[in-house]
Amino acid sequence: MKDDANLLQQTTRLSLQVDELVAEIKQLRVENASLVNQREGLVEERAKLIEKNELARVRVDAMISRLKALESHT
C-alpha cells in the first residue's frame, strides 16, 4: 500500500514536471519566433542603412569633386 502511494506520488510529480516542460517549450517557441522576426527586421533595416550610407558617400564624393573643380578654375 505504502509503495503504491509512493509510486502514485512520484507519477503525479513527474506528470507535473512534464506539463511544466511542455509549457516552457511552448513559451520558448513563441520567444524564438519573435526573435526570428526581430532579426529579420534588423537585417532589413541594416541593409537600408547601408544603402543610405553609400548614397551619402557618393553625394559627398560628388561635392568634393565639384569643389575641387571650382577651386582649380579660380
N, C-alpha and C positions, 0 to 999 in steps of 0.2 A: 504494500500500500504506500509506504513512505517513498519507495523507489518510483512508483507511478506518479506520485505528486511531484517529486523532484524532476522527473522526465517531462511532465506537463509544464512545469515552471520554466525549464530550460527551453522547451519548444516555443513557449509563448515569448520568452525573451528573444530568441533567435528570430521569430516571426516579426517582432517589433523592430529589431535591428535591420532586417531585410527591408521592411517598409520604409525605414529612415533612409537606407541606402538608395532605394528607388526614388524617393522624393529628392534626395541630394543629386542624383543623376539627372533627373528632370530639370532641376534648377541650373545645374551646370550646362546642360544643353541649351537652355534659354540664354544664359550668360554668354556661351560660346557663339551662338547665332548673333547676338547683339554685338559682340566684339568683332566678328567677321564683317558685319555690316559697317561698323565704325571704321574698321581698317580699310574697307573698300572706299568709303567716303574720303578718308585721309589720303589714300593713294590718288584719287581723282583730284583732290584739292592740291596736292603736291604737283601733279602734272600741270595743272592750270597755273600755279605759281611759277614753275619752271618756264612755261611758255611766256608768261608776262615778263619775267626777268630777262629772257632772251630778247623779247621785243624792246624792252627798255635799253638793253645793251646796244642793240642795233641803232636805236634812235640817238643814244649818246655818242656812239661812234660817228654817226652821220653829222651830228652837231659839231663834233671836234674837227671833222674833215672840212666842214663849211667855214669854221673859224680859222683854220689853217689857211684855207683858200683866200679868205678875206685878208688875213694877215700878210700873205705873200703879195697881194695886189696893192698894198699900201706902201 
